[in-house]
Amino acid sequence: MTMTSRHLLGAALTAVLLSAPAAFALDAAQMKQLLETLDDRQRNGGDYKSLMYLETKEKDKADVVREAVIYRRDADDKLMILFTKPKGESGKGYLRMEKNLWSYDPNTGKWERRTERERIAGTDSRRADFDESRLAEEFDPTFEGEEKLGKFTTYKLTLKAREGVDVAYPVVKLWVDKDTSNILKRQEFALSGRLMRTAYYPKWQKLFSESKKADVWYPQEMRFYDEVEKANSTVIVIKTVDLRPLETNIFTKAWLESKSR
């Protein structure tokens, strides 16, 4: 499907959703289109760089505030996370390439392979929270109906991971704002059915992309709550986003290692 086709289909789906009666239920094709729309809204088609702040709360520990830069190349499915503050975290990072996630610690000079469930830098965030959205590619949806979330009317979906796809959690519930198609809430479950994490996305922003020739949406604020260790939570605020092309050698182990020398 071309990018233009996706935009047209997304617009058509939005028109259907906005005009639908309260009892309206999305069929399989409409749910697939909704997931593709959610993915496409956040996809640049080129490069992506953002500066973010992460505030982490853990039981019996002092709050920790970190600063990190996210580098993304959607065309090649590559992702780099570089921590810059505090001083003890500076130079640490993560690199996703060829479907593998690696972490780097400049104190030891070692790279270690990580799983999708890895807590990024000990926070309540995961790799997928910063990477390109792949809901339509990774999950099969089931429509659960409309549900009020505060003042918003949402479409509630249950997503189950497709066989052979590596994701942090196999079952995800989404609450999508009926009016804007923004994700407002997400819950993730283990195979046993146990709720593991709840996320809220109270603020979304858009930025025009020259490479995409359309707007790119991103969550300006993300709030993650650990449902196992109830006292643990992480708030992420994305301060700036830059969609200009990045240097070609950024997505390499050598580049990340050079930032801690």
C-alpha positions in Angstrom: 0.0 0.0 0.0 1.4 3.4 -1.0 1.7 6.3 1.5 -0.9 8.2 -0.4 -3.3 5.3 -0.4 -2.8 5.0 3.4 -3.7 8.6 3.9 -6.8 8.3 1.8 -7.9 5.1 3.5 -7.2 6.7 6.9 -9.3 9.7 6.0 -12.1 7.5 4.8 -12.0 5.4 8.0 -12.0 8.5 10.2 -15.1 9.8 8.3 -16.8 6.4 9.0 -15.8 6.5 12.6 -17.0 10.0 13.2 -20.4 9.4 11.5 -21.0 6.0 13.1 -23.8 5.5 15.6 -23.0 4.6 19.2 -23.7 0.9 18.6 -21.4 0.8 15.6 -18.9 -2.0 15.7 -15.7 -2.1 13.6 -15.4 -5.1 11.4 -12.0 -6.9 10.6 -11.2 -4.7 7.7 -11.9 -1.5 9.6 -9.9 -2.6 12.6 -6.9 -3.4 10.3 -7.3 0.0 8.7 -7.4 1.7 12.1 -4.2 0.0 13.2 -2.5 1.0 9.9 -3.7 4.6 10.4 -2.3 4.6 14.0 1.1 3.3 12.7 1.2 5.7 9.7 0.4 8.8 11.8 3.6 8.2 13.9 5.8 7.1 10.9 8.1 9.6 9.3 9.4 7.6 6.3 12.7 9.3 6.9 14.7 10.1 10.0 13.6 11.1 13.5 15.5 12.7 16.4 14.0 13.7 19.7 15.1 15.0 23.1 13.3 13.5 26.1 13.2 13.6 29.9 12.4 10.6 31.9 11.4 10.8 35.6 11.4 7.5 37.4 9.8 6.7 40.8 10.6 3.4 42.6 9.7 2.2 46.0 12.1 3.1 48.7 14.4 4.9 46.2 15.0 8.6 45.4 13.3 9.8 42.2 15.7 9.8 39.2 15.5 12.2 36.3 17.3 11.3 33.1 17.8 12.9 29.7 18.2 11.0 26.5 18.3 11.5 22.7 16.3 9.2 20.4 17.5 8.6 16.9 15.3 6.6 14.5 15.5 5.7 10.8 12.1 4.2 9.9 13.2 3.2 6.4 15.7 0.7 7.9 13.9 -0.1 11.2 16.8 1.2 13.2 16.7 2.9 16.6 19.3 4.4 18.9 18.8 5.7 22.4 21.7 7.7 23.9 21.5 8.8 27.6 23.2 12.2 28.3 22.2 12.9 31.9 22.8 12.4 34.8 26.6 12.1 34.7 26.5 8.5 35.9 24.2 7.5 32.9 25.9 9.6 30.2 27.1 7.5 27.3 24.9 4.5 28.1 22.6 3.5 25.3 20.6 1.0 23.2 20.8 0.1 19.5 18.2 -1.8 17.6 19.4 -3.2 14.3 18.5 -6.3 12.3 15.7 -7.0 14.7 18.1 -7.3 17.7 18.2 -5.0 20.7 21.7 -4.3 22.2 22.6 -2.2 25.3 26.0 -0.6 25.8 27.6 0.4 29.1 30.7 2.7 28.7 31.9 1.7 32.2 32.6 -1.8 31.1 32.8 -1.2 27.3 30.6 -4.2 26.7 27.5 -4.8 24.6 24.8 -7.1 25.7 21.8 -8.4 23.8 18.4 -7.6 25.4 14.9 -8.8 25.1 11.8 -6.9 24.1 10.7 -6.9 27.7 13.9 -5.1 28.8 13.2 -2.1 31.0 15.1 0.7 29.3 17.7 2.0 31.8 15.7 0.6 34.6 12.7 2.7 33.9 9.1 1.4 33.2 9.6 2.1 29.5 10.3 -0.5 26.7 12.0 -0.3 23.4 8.7 -0.2 21.5 7.7 3.0 23.3 10.4 4.9 21.3 10.5 2.9 18.1 8.4 3.0 15.0 4.8 1.9 15.6 4.1 -1.6 14.1 0.6 -2.4 15.5 -0.8 -3.7 12.2 2.2 -5.8 11.5 2.6 -7.3 15.0 -1.0 -7.8 16.3 -4.4 -9.1 15.3 -7.2 -6.9 16.7 -10.6 -7.6 18.3 -13.2 -4.9 18.8 -14.4 -4.5 22.3 -16.9 -1.6 21.8 -17.0 2.0 22.7 -16.0 3.2 26.2 -15.8 6.5 28.0 -12.3 7.5 29.2 -12.8 10.7 31.2 -14.4 13.2 28.8 -13.3 11.2 25.8 -15.3 8.5 23.8 -12.9 5.8 22.8 -12.8 2.6 20.7 -11.5 -0.2 22.8 -9.5 -2.9 21.1 -7.8 -6.1 22.3 -4.7 -7.0 20.3 -3.1 -10.4 20.3 0.5 -10.8 19.0 0.9 -12.8 15.8 2.7 -16.1 15.9 6.4 -15.7 15.7 6.4 -12.0 16.4 8.7 -10.8 19.2 6.9 -8.3 21.4 7.2 -7.3 25.1 3.7 -8.6 25.9 1.5 -10.9 23.9 -1.8 -9.2 24.7 -2.5 -5.5 24.6 -5.6 -3.4 25.1 -5.9 0.0 23.4 -8.3 2.9 24.0 -8.3 5.1 20.9 -9.9 8.5 20.9 -12.9 8.3 18.5 -12.5 11.9 17.4 -8.8 12.2 16.9 -7.5 8.6 16.4 -5.0 9.3 19.2 -4.1 6.4 21.5 -5.1 7.6 25.0 -4.5 4.4 27.1 -2.7 1.1 26.7 -2.6 -1.9 28.9 -0.2 -4.9 28.5 -0.8 -8.4 29.7 1.2 -11.6 30.2 0.1 -14.9 28.6 -1.4 -15.8 32.0 -3.7 -12.8 31.7 -2.0 -10.8 34.4 -1.9 -7.1 33.9 1.8 -6.0 33.7 1.8 -2.3 32.7 -0.6 0.6 32.1 0.3 3.5 30.0 -1.5 6.9 29.4 -0.8 9.3 26.5 -2.5 12.6 27.6 -0.7 14.9 25.1 -0.1 14.5 21.4 1.6 16.9 19.0 2.1 16.9 15.2 4.9 18.2 13.1 5.1 18.5 9.3 7.6 16.1 7.7 9.3 17.1 4.4 10.2 13.5 3.7 6.7 12.2 4.2 5.0 15.3 2.9 2.4 15.0 5.7 2.1 15.4 9.4 3.9 13.1 11.9 2.2 12.7 15.3 4.1 11.9 18.5 3.1 11.6 22.1 4.5 14.6 23.9 3.9 13.0 27.3 3.8 9.3 28.2 3.0 7.9 31.7 3.8 4.3 32.5 2.7 2.5 35.6 4.1 -0.8 36.8 1.1 -3.0 37.7 3.3 -5.6 39.5 5.4 -3.2 41.6 2.6 -0.8 42.2 4.9 2.0 43.6 7.0 2.2 40.4 6.2 4.6 37.5 7.9 6.6 34.8 6.9 9.9 33.1 8.4 10.7 29.8 8.2 14.2 28.2 9.4 14.7 24.7 10.8 18.2 24.6 11.9 18.5 20.9 11.5 16.6 17.7 13.6 17.0 14.5 12.7 15.2 11.3 15.8 16.3 9.2 18.1 13.6 7.8 20.7 12.2 10.2 24.3 11.2 9.6 24.5 7.8 7.9 26.9 6.3 10.4 24.8 7.0 13.5 23.2 3.6 13.8 26.4 1.7 14.5 28.0 0.4 17.7 31.1 2.4 16.9 29.1 5.7 16.8 27.6 5.0 20.2 30.9 4.0 21.7 32.5 7.3 20.5 30.0 9.3 22.5 31.5 8.1 25.8 35.1 8.7 25.0 
